[in-house]
Each structure stands twice: as C-alpha cells, then as structure tokens.
Amino acid sequence: MNLPDPTEALGLDDLVTRLRQLKAHACDQSYASIARTVNRAWRRAGRPEAERTNKSTVAGYFTYGRRRLDEDLLVAVVTALHPEPDYPERWRHALRAIRGDAAASMLADTRSGLPEPATAPVGRRRESKALERLLRRRGPVVVCGMAGAGKTALALHAAHHAAAADPGVRIQLSADLCGSDPARPPAAAGAVLAGFLRHLGVPAHQIPHDFAARVDTYRALTEEVPALVFLDDAADEDAVEALIPAGRDSRTVITSRHRLSGLRDAEHVPLGALDSHDAITLLRGAAGADRVDADPAAANWIAARVGRHPGALASIAAYLRARPDWRLADCAQPVAVALAGGLRTALAVSVARLPVVSRRVLGLLALHPGTDIGEDAVAALTELPPADTRTHLATLTRAHLVRTRPDGRFSLPELVREHLRELVELEEPASLLEAARIRLFDYYRETAAEAVSVLNTSHPRPVGAILPTPDDAGRWMAAEYANLLLVTAADPRAGTQAERRRFGRPAS
C-alpha cells in the first residue's frame, strides 16, 4: 500500500480516511500504542499536553464527523505512525488548507435575478421539452449529467423561458454552489441563505446567525410569493435542501453532476450523449462548417470516439480552430485532445469527491477490456460482496461516471475510461491491479466453462451452478461473447490452442 497523500484530501472526513489508511500502513497500531508514542515524544519536548493525550483522544482522530482537529496532535499522531522527515508536516499543511476551504465556503456567489447564459444549448430538443414541461408543474427540477454535458446552458435557457412565460413570478434568485469547481470549495448553504435574505430585503444586521433561523426566515418570505430559484452546480442534496422556496407556486432549477435521489419531490432531467445530428451540428458551428462538410465520415468518427459529448466536441473544435491548415481527419486522437482541453481536470474533481471505495471500484472498472460489464463480473473484479457491488455501482451511476444500459449491464463513457486508465496506474499498486485482472479473467473462464456444460446436454450440470438453466447460459453467452474474446486476448495465461478454440480466438 502506498503512503496516503494528505494534500489531496477534500475535507476533514477525507483526511480521516487517509489517516485510517496510514494506520493500516503502519501495521494497524493500537490507539493505546499511538498515544504512548505521542506522550513520549511530547514529554521529551517538555510539552504539558502529554498528560491529556490518552487512548480515547487519539481514537477520536480516526472518527468521522469531526468539526475540528488540533494540528499539533494530528502531526504527532502521524509522526507516531510514520516518522519520515517532512511527511508529518504535509498533514499540517493539508489541515490548514481544509480550514481555508471552510472559510472560503462562506463566500457564496448569489444574485437577485437570473444570470445570462454564456452559451446557447445545442440541440437537446427532447430534454428541453421535458424540462419546460416539468417547470410548468412547479417544484424542484434537477438537470444532471457528467462534466461538460451542457447542464448549465440548458437549465438557464429553460429558467429564462419559465420566467418570461409566467409574469406572476415576483422573486428571482440564483447562486453558484461550486459543487465541482476545482478552484473553490462548495458553497455553504448557510452562506447562500444569507445572500438570498439580503436580496429579499433583510438588513444585514437582522439576518439570523443560526442556520435553522435563516431557513425559517427564508421560507416565511417565499411562502406566499411565487419565486424562481436557479441553483447551479450542486454537490449533493444537502447543498440545496434548505434553498428551495416554500411557496407551492415556486420553481427551483438545479444543476448537478449527480442524481439527487434524496431530494424530496424532485424531478430529474438527465443529459447523456447528444444525438448524431446535434453532435455534428455542434462540430460544424464550432470547428467550421466547410471543414466538417468536407469529411463527414471523419466528423462522425470523432463524435463517436468521444461519445458525442458536448464538452469534448467543443474542446476538439477549439483545438482545430487553432490549426486552420488541419483537415478533420488529422485529429487522430480525439479523446486525448478532449481530456487535455479541460475535461481531465473536471473529471478528476468528480472522481476525487467519490467515497474512497467507490473511487477504487471505478478505477478497477477501467481494467475491463470490453465496452460493457455485468454486475457479477464487477464483483469478481473488485472482490466485493454482491450487495456492496450494487451499492457502489449505484453511487457511480448517480454521479454519471458509469452508465446503466437497458439490459441492466454497465458501461464507462470513453472519456471516463481513458482518464481512469491514466489514474489507476498511479493510485494503485501494480500487484493489486494484476490480482484484479486475474480475478476477472478467472470469472470469465469459469463461468464460460459452466455455460458450455449447461448447454451441452452430454455433460453433467455443475452443482450449485451460477447459470442453472440452458436459457440462463444462452443469455450469458450472448451478452458476454465479445467480452470473452477480449478477455482471452488480454489474459497472458489463455495461450493454449484449446483455450483459443473454446473462446473463438484464432490459433497462431
């Protein structure tokens, strides 16, 4: 296990997670042992704190939900676990950075009225109609999708349309919640409420200090007056729950990279890939119609390679505009161009804010050589129980980093896959990755052998079969045949002629 890097922690709970990882790295020393080491070091330094550092105090530093950590004691605990020069001080700097983020989160960007959209949405006719229909029904609507999907442009367009269509809306408020801004921490809901209350005419000295009192004041002011509230880039349900106006005739438009399943009465409009026509329209408008029309096959290939992702296509168009002598076909690495154009940073933020185990599951999914994967294969790859596998896949799906197909299987958008291939090799030890690959290959080999046995009536059926009937075996083989070919090609142990014949790979 690599030493955890505290400077990548996004908050106190994330820092605690990394401290737990460090404890595991240090042979999982007991809290009592750590406390003794801290006390000895502080006695040698002549510090009176030594008398107050006991096992329960140290244990508290490994507990989630803390609001503060003493930086000297944190550094002392880290030193007890790994006294490498300079390493403990990195934890001090990380804690100070988190404190700075906490202060920065109180600086909320709010305004009275709706911001003007920076860009017009391209296409999205179906999603636009669904959004406008839902806004006529009142209540909160969440426009969700992965980074660069065009959420803000579409949501702002619909919000302006709703405001123009209903002159009875007397309150308009908006806020940038910075839920996925790499340069800023998410805005605190209390700070956003303070901004909203100022825009609603509450004098600064009368804005309550208590969060619950701010919520009550906001709800009282919006109870009888129709309001339209635009909340951009929400990190989670907690970021927006208190900001929804109380009136029955009010509307709230929210954008988020996540599906906010826990938000009461919310409707969702997910943004996936553009359709083929809209993807080419975007390229024509951004890269130049003449260049796109001169090579429609290359345009369609580029759009397909990046999953018809709006942000990726915009990055590629900007890249081509800077190279006016290039033909469209000269852009031979569209995924790399799109990631270099800013999507890598955006995806890194989305990945970094996942729970630790979900992040590891996502990284391991990038090891799968196929384009789709079933739940059982994910469990084999990650070595997780089925219930945990489903939980993490649901988390990744809500974050729009994994897609669920109509047949219940899962796939990674190509942009996410390419980003993760770079990331997982840096974050995980080679031995762990090799073990995961072997588990995946063994799953396919063993399940394929079972499917063949079930389908071949001349063989006895395996006891405790995963595929108990010929129909089950046939469906599995149909769904996994392409993956079997890819897995066989990628598995260095699948080199015998018999294995090649079984899985369809030509013998060399």
Secondary structure, 3 states (H helix, E strand, C coil): CCCCCHHHCCCHHHHHHHHHHHHHHCCCCCHHHHHHHHHHHHHHCCCHHHHHCCHHHHHHCCCCCCCCCCHHHHHHHHHHHCCCCCHHHHHHHHHHHHHHHHHHCCCCEEEECCCCCCCCCCCCHHHHHHHHHHHHCCEEEEEECCCCCCHHHHHHHHHHHHHHHCCCCCEEEEEECCCCCCCCCCCCHHHHHHHHHHHCCCCHHHCCCCHHHHHHHHHHHHCCCCEEEEEEEECCHHHCHHHCCCCCCCEEEEEECCCCCCCCCCEEEECCCCCHHHHHHHHHHHHCHHHHHHCHHHHHHHHHHCCCCHHHHHHHHHHHHCCCCCCHHHCCCHHHHHHHHHHHHHHHHHHHCCCHHHHHHHHHHCCCCCCCECHHHHHHHHCCCHHHHHHHHHHHHHCCCCEECCCCCEECCHHHHHHHHHHHHHHCCHHHHHHHHHHHHHHHHHHHHHHHHHHCCCCCCCCCCCCCCHHHHHHHHHHHHHHHHHHHHHCCCCCCHHHHHHHCCCCC
